[in-house]
Amino acid sequence: MAETAKCVYCRAEPVSERYRPFCSERCKMADLGRWLKGDYAVPAIDNRGIDKLESGDLEIGQLETEDDQ
């Protein structure tokens, strides 16, 4: 049996097709507010050494840090 979709913000059922994946405008705006305040974050990728990796001076899994130099 398929589960009913829940609002990703307040976990209420059912999710409104108009505001999907939220149940209402309120939850949609509250979630946006959290993103804007920095409560949510997407992990950053460490790009140190990427130039050497692309040129072949480093192998995958091998990264130089400032401590190594």
Distance bins in CASP14 RR format, pairs under 12 A and 6 or more apart:
PFRMAT RR
TARGET T0000
AUTHOR 0000-0000-0000
RMODE 2
METHOD distances of the structure
MODEL  1
3 13 0 0 0 0 1 0 0 0 0 0 0
3 14 0 0 0 0 0 1 0 0 0 0 0
3 15 0 0 0 0 0 1 0 0 0 0 0
4 11 0 0 0 0 0 1 0 0 0 0 0
4 12 0 0 0 0 0 1 0 0 0 0 0
4 13 1 0 1 0 0 0 0 0 0 0 0
4 14 1 0 1 0 0 0 0 0 0 0 0
4 15 0 0 0 0 1 0 0 0 0 0 0
4 23 0 0 0 0 0 1 0 0 0 0 0
5 11 0 0 0 0 0 1 0 0 0 0 0
5 12 0 0 0 0 0 1 0 0 0 0 0
5 13 1 0 0 1 0 0 0 0 0 0 0
5 14 1 0 0 1 0 0 0 0 0 0 0
5 15 1 0 1 0 0 0 0 0 0 0 0
5 16 0 0 0 0 1 0 0 0 0 0 0
5 17 0 0 0 0 1 0 0 0 0 0 0
5 19 0 0 0 0 0 1 0 0 0 0 0
5 20 1 0 0 1 0 0 0 0 0 0 0
5 21 1 0 0 1 0 0 0 0 0 0 0
5 22 0 0 0 0 0 1 0 0 0 0 0
5 23 0 0 0 0 1 0 0 0 0 0 0
6 12 1 0 0 1 0 0 0 0 0 0 0
6 13 1 0 1 0 0 0 0 0 0 0 0
6 14 0 0 0 0 1 0 0 0 0 0 0
6 15 1 0 0 1 0 0 0 0 0 0 0
6 16 0 0 0 0 0 1 0 0 0 0 0
6 20 0 0 0 0 0 1 0 0 0 0 0
6 21 0 0 0 0 1 0 0 0 0 0 0
6 22 0 0 0 0 0 1 0 0 0 0 0
6 23 0 0 0 0 1 0 0 0 0 0 0
6 27 0 0 0 0 0 1 0 0 0 0 0
7 13 1 0 0 1 0 0 0 0 0 0 0
7 14 0 0 0 0 1 0 0 0 0 0 0
7 15 1 0 1 0 0 0 0 0 0 0 0
7 16 0 0 0 0 1 0 0 0 0 0 0
7 19 0 0 0 0 1 0 0 0 0 0 0
7 20 0 0 0 0 1 0 0 0 0 0 0
7 21 1 0 0 1 0 0 0 0 0 0 0
7 22 1 0 1 0 0 0 0 0 0 0 0
7 23 1 1 0 0 0 0 0 0 0 0 0
7 24 1 0 0 1 0 0 0 0 0 0 0
7 25 0 0 0 0 0 1 0 0 0 0 0
7 26 0 0 0 0 1 0 0 0 0 0 0
7 27 1 0 1 0 0 0 0 0 0 0 0
7 28 0 0 0 0 1 0 0 0 0 0 0
7 30 0 0 0 0 0 1 0 0 0 0 0
7 31 0 0 0 0 1 0 0 0 0 0 0
8 15 0 0 0 0 1 0 0 0 0 0 0
8 19 0 0 0 0 0 1 0 0 0 0 0
8 20 0 0 0 0 1 0 0 0 0 0 0
8 21 1 0 1 0 0 0 0 0 0 0 0
8 22 1 0 0 1 0 0 0 0 0 0 0
8 23 0 0 0 0 1 0 0 0 0 0 0
8 24 0 0 0 0 0 1 0 0 0 0 0
8 27 1 0 0 1 0 0 0 0 0 0 0
8 28 0 0 0 0 1 0 0 0 0 0 0
8 30 0 0 0 0 0 1 0 0 0 0 0
8 31 1 0 0 1 0 0 0 0 0 0 0
8 34 0 0 0 0 0 1 0 0 0 0 0
8 40 0 0 0 0 0 1 0 0 0 0 0
9 15 0 0 0 0 0 1 0 0 0 0 0
9 16 0 0 0 0 0 1 0 0 0 0 0
9 19 0 0 0 0 1 0 0 0 0 0 0
9 20 0 0 0 0 0 1 0 0 0 0 0
9 21 0 0 0 0 1 0 0 0 0 0 0
9 22 1 0 1 0 0 0 0 0 0 0 0
9 23 1 0 0 1 0 0 0 0 0 0 0
9 24 0 0 0 0 1 0 0 0 0 0 0
9 25 0 0 0 0 0 1 0 0 0 0 0
9 26 0 0 0 0 1 0 0 0 0 0 0
9 27 1 1 0 0 0 0 0 0 0 0 0
9 28 1 0 0 1 0 0 0 0 0 0 0
9 29 0 0 0 0 1 0 0 0 0 0 0
9 30 1 0 1 0 0 0 0 0 0 0 0
9 31 1 0 1 0 0 0 0 0 0 0 0
9 32 0 0 0 0 1 0 0 0 0 0 0
9 33 0 0 0 0 0 1 0 0 0 0 0
9 34 0 0 0 0 1 0 0 0 0 0 0
9 35 0 0 0 0 0 1 0 0 0 0 0
9 39 0 0 0 0 0 1 0 0 0 0 0
9 40 0 0 0 0 0 1 0 0 0 0 0
10 16 0 0 0 0 0 1 0 0 0 0 0
10 19 0 0 0 0 0 1 0 0 0 0 0
10 21 0 0 0 0 0 1 0 0 0 0 0
10 22 0 0 0 0 1 0 0 0 0 0 0
10 23 1 0 0 1 0 0 0 0 0 0 0
10 24 0 0 0 0 1 0 0 0 0 0 0
10 26 0 0 0 0 1 0 0 0 0 0 0
10 27 1 0 1 0 0 0 0 0 0 0 0
10 28 0 0 0 0 0 1 0 0 0 0 0
10 30 0 0 0 0 1 0 0 0 0 0 0
10 31 0 0 0 0 1 0 0 0 0 0 0
11 21 0 0 0 0 0 1 0 0 0 0 0
11 22 0 0 0 0 0 1 0 0 0 0 0
11 23 0 0 0 0 1 0 0 0 0 0 0
11 27 0 0 0 0 1 0 0 0 0 0 0
12 19 0 0 0 0 0 1 0 0 0 0 0
12 21 0 0 0 0 0 1 0 0 0 0 0
12 22 0 0 0 0 1 0 0 0 0 0 0
12 23 1 0 1 0 0 0 0 0 0 0 0
12 24 0 0 0 0 1 0 0 0 0 0 0
12 26 0 0 0 0 0 1 0 0 0 0 0
12 27 1 0 0 1 0 0 0 0 0 0 0
13 23 1 0 0 1 0 0 0 0 0 0 0
14 20 0 0 0 0 0 1 0 0 0 0 0
14 21 0 0 0 0 0 1 0 0 0 0 0
14 22 0 0 0 0 0 1 0 0 0 0 0
14 23 1 0 0 1 0 0 0 0 0 0 0
14 24 0 0 0 0 0 1 0 0 0 0 0
15 21 1 0 0 1 0 0 0 0 0 0 0
15 22 1 0 0 1 0 0 0 0 0 0 0
15 23 1 0 1 0 0 0 0 0 0 0 0
15 24 0 0 0 0 1 0 0 0 0 0 0
15 27 0 0 0 0 1 0 0 0 0 0 0
15 28 0 0 0 0 0 1 0 0 0 0 0
16 22 1 0 0 1 0 0 0 0 0 0 0
16 23 1 0 1 0 0 0 0 0 0 0 0
16 24 1 0 0 1 0 0 0 0 0 0 0
16 25 0 0 0 0 1 0 0 0 0 0 0
16 26 0 0 0 0 0 1 0 0 0 0 0
16 27 0 0 0 0 1 0 0 0 0 0 0
16 28 0 0 0 0 1 0 0 0 0 0 0
17 23 0 0 0 0 0 1 0 0 0 0 0
17 24 0 0 0 0 0 1 0 0 0 0 0
18 24 0 0 0 0 1 0 0 0 0 0 0
18 25 0 0 0 0 1 0 0 0 0 0 0
18 27 0 0 0 0 0 1 0 0 0 0 0
18 28 0 0 0 0 1 0 0 0 0 0 0
19 25 1 0 0 1 0 0 0 0 0 0 0
19 26 0 0 0 0 1 0 0 0 0 0 0
19 27 1 0 0 1 0 0 0 0 0 0 0
19 28 1 0 1 0 0 0 0 0 0 0 0
19 29 0 0 0 0 1 0 0 0 0 0 0
19 30 0 0 0 0 0 1 0 0 0 0 0
19 31 0 0 0 0 0 1 0 0 0 0 0
19 32 0 0 0 0 0 1 0 0 0 0 0
20 27 0 0 0 0 0 1 0 0 0 0 0
20 28 0 0 0 0 1 0 0 0 0 0 0
21 27 0 0 0 0 1 0 0 0 0 0 0
21 28 0 0 0 0 1 0 0 0 0 0 0
21 31 0 0 0 0 1 0 0 0 0 0 0
22 28 1 0 1 0 0 0 0 0 0 0 0
22 29 0 0 0 0 1 0 0 0 0 0 0
22 30 0 0 0 0 1 0 0 0 0 0 0
22 31 1 0 0 1 0 0 0 0 0 0 0
22 32 0 0 0 0 1 0 0 0 0 0 0
23 30 0 0 0 0 0 1 0 0 0 0 0
23 31 0 0 0 0 0 1 0 0 0 0 0
24 30 0 0 0 0 1 0 0 0 0 0 0
24 31 0 0 0 0 0 1 0 0 0 0 0
25 31 0 0 0 0 0 1 0 0 0 0 0
25 32 0 0 0 0 0 1 0 0 0 0 0
26 32 0 0 0 0 0 1 0 0 0 0 0
26 33 0 0 0 0 0 1 0 0 0 0 0
27 33 0 0 0 0 0 1 0 0 0 0 0
27 34 0 0 0 0 0 1 0 0 0 0 0
28 34 0 0 0 0 0 1 0 0 0 0 0
28 35 0 0 0 0 0 1 0 0 0 0 0
29 35 0 0 0 0 0 1 0 0 0 0 0
29 36 0 0 0 0 0 1 0 0 0 0 0
30 36 0 0 0 0 0 1 0 0 0 0 0
30 37 0 0 0 0 0 1 0 0 0 0 0
30 39 0 0 0 0 0 1 0 0 0 0 0
30 40 0 0 0 0 0 1 0 0 0 0 0
31 37 0 0 0 0 0 1 0 0 0 0 0
31 38 0 0 0 0 0 1 0 0 0 0 0
31 39 0 0 0 0 1 0 0 0 0 0 0
31 40 0 0 0 0 1 0 0 0 0 0 0
32 38 0 0 0 0 0 1 0 0 0 0 0
32 39 0 0 0 0 0 1 0 0 0 0 0
32 40 0 0 0 0 0 1 0 0 0 0 0
33 39 1 0 0 1 0 0 0 0 0 0 0
33 40 0 0 0 0 1 0 0 0 0 0 0
34 40 1 0 1 0 0 0 0 0 0 0 0
34 41 0 0 0 0 0 1 0 0 0 0 0
35 41 0 0 0 0 1 0 0 0 0 0 0
35 42 0 0 0 0 1 0 0 0 0 0 0
45 63 0 0 0 0 0 1 0 0 0 0 0
46 53 0 0 0 0 0 1 0 0 0 0 0
46 61 0 0 0 0 0 1 0 0 0 0 0
46 63 1 0 0 1 0 0 0 0 0 0 0
46 64 0 0 0 0 0 1 0 0 0 0 0
46 65 0 0 0 0 1 0 0 0 0 0 0
47 53 0 0 0 0 1 0 0 0 0 0 0
47 54 0 0 0 0 0 1 0 0 0 0 0
47 63 0 0 0 0 1 0 0 0 0 0 0
48 58 0 0 0 0 0 1 0 0 0 0 0
48 62 0 0 0 0 0 1 0 0 0 0 0
48 63 1 0 0 1 0 0 0 0 0 0 0
48 64 1 0 0 1 0 0 0 0 0 0 0
48 65 1 0 0 1 0 0 0 0 0 0 0
48 66 0 0 0 0 1 0 0 0 0 0 0
48 67 0 0 0 0 0 1 0 0 0 0 0
48 68 0 0 0 0 0 1 0 0 0 0 0
48 69 0 0 0 0 0 1 0 0 0 0 0
49 55 0 0 0 0 1 0 0 0 0 0 0
49 56 0 0 0 0 0 1 0 0 0 0 0
49 57 0 0 0 0 1 0 0 0 0 0 0
49 58 1 0 0 1 0 0 0 0 0 0 0
49 59 0 0 0 0 0 1 0 0 0 0 0
49 60 0 0 0 0 0 1 0 0 0 0 0
49 61 0 0 0 0 0 1 0 0 0 0 0
49 62 0 0 0 0 1 0 0 0 0 0 0
49 63 1 0 1 0 0 0 0 0 0 0 0
49 64 1 0 0 1 0 0 0 0 0 0 0
49 65 0 0 0 0 1 0 0 0 0 0 0
49 66 0 0 0 0 0 1 0 0 0 0 0
49 68 0 0 0 0 0 1 0 0 0 0 0
49 69 0 0 0 0 0 1 0 0 0 0 0
50 56 0 0 0 0 0 1 0 0 0 0 0
50 57 0 0 0 0 0 1 0 0 0 0 0
50 58 0 0 0 0 1 0 0 0 0 0 0
50 60 0 0 0 0 0 1 0 0 0 0 0
50 61 0 0 0 0 0 1 0 0 0 0 0
50 63 0 0 0 0 1 0 0 0 0 0 0
50 64 0 0 0 0 0 1 0 0 0 0 0
51 57 0 0 0 0 1 0 0 0 0 0 0
51 58 0 0 0 0 1 0 0 0 0 0 0
51 63 0 0 0 0 0 1 0 0 0 0 0
51 64 0 0 0 0 0 1 0 0 0 0 0
52 58 1 0 1 0 0 0 0 0 0 0 0
52 59 0 0 0 0 1 0 0 0 0 0 0
52 60 0 0 0 0 0 1 0 0 0 0 0
52 61 0 0 0 0 0 1 0 0 0 0 0
52 62 0 0 0 0 1 0 0 0 0 0 0
52 63 0 0 0 0 1 0 0 0 0 0 0
52 64 1 0 0 1 0 0 0 0 0 0 0
52 68 0 0 0 0 0 1 0 0 0 0 0
52 69 0 0 0 0 0 1 0 0 0 0 0
53 59 1 0 0 1 0 0 0 0 0 0 0
53 60 1 0 0 1 0 0 0 0 0 0 0
53 61 0 0 0 0 1 0 0 0 0 0 0
53 62 0 0 0 0 1 0 0 0 0 0 0
53 63 0 0 0 0 1 0 0 0 0 0 0
53 64 0 0 0 0 0 1 0 0 0 0 0
54 60 0 0 0 0 0 1 0 0 0 0 0
56 62 0 0 0 0 0 1 0 0 0 0 0
57 63 0 0 0 0 0 1 0 0 0 0 0
57 64 0 0 0 0 1 0 0 0 0 0 0
58 64 1 0 0 1 0 0 0 0 0 0 0
58 65 0 0 0 0 0 1 0 0 0 0 0
58 68 0 0 0 0 0 1 0 0 0 0 0
62 68 0 0 0 0 1 0 0 0 0 0 0
63 69 0 0 0 0 0 1 0 0 0 0 0
END
